[in-house]
Amino acid sequence: MIIDPGIVAIFVTILLSVVATSFGYGILTNRVSSNSSEIEEMKLRDKDITKKLDDLRLLVQSIATRLDK
């Protein structure tokens, strides 16, 4: 039985495509997971910054009120 080289070439090409796609999917999944954790960390920092800005705004308002008297 003789195997046609064209069929072998197509099979190898398909096999390489599947391996490359799987590898690429793994890299993208890892990046998405990493980005998700960074987004959660940024949300926590954003809450802290917002709280500090609110405190600062209240302080400036109280100073402005005292200066207006």
Residue pairs with C-beta under 8 A, 6 or more apart in sequence:
none
